[in-house]
Amino acid sequence: MVQKNKKLKIEENEDLGFAFNKENYKLLGIGFVIIILGFILMIGGGAEKKFF
């Protein structure tokens, strides 16, 4: 009986599928967009000397 339960648990673990689901990919994409937007904002022309 114990052996049958172990086999059943092993079969349940084999059906893992993808590492991320659809919502996780959306959040990952949003995070990348925010990071890229930050880099674009840091590239900006800067300020004039009279303000420093």
HELIX and SHEET records of a PDB file:
HELIX    1   1 VAL A    2  GLU A   14  1                                  13    
HELIX    2   2 LYS A   22  ILE A   43  1                                  22    
HELIX    3   3 LYS A   49  PHE A   51  5                                   3    
END                                                                             
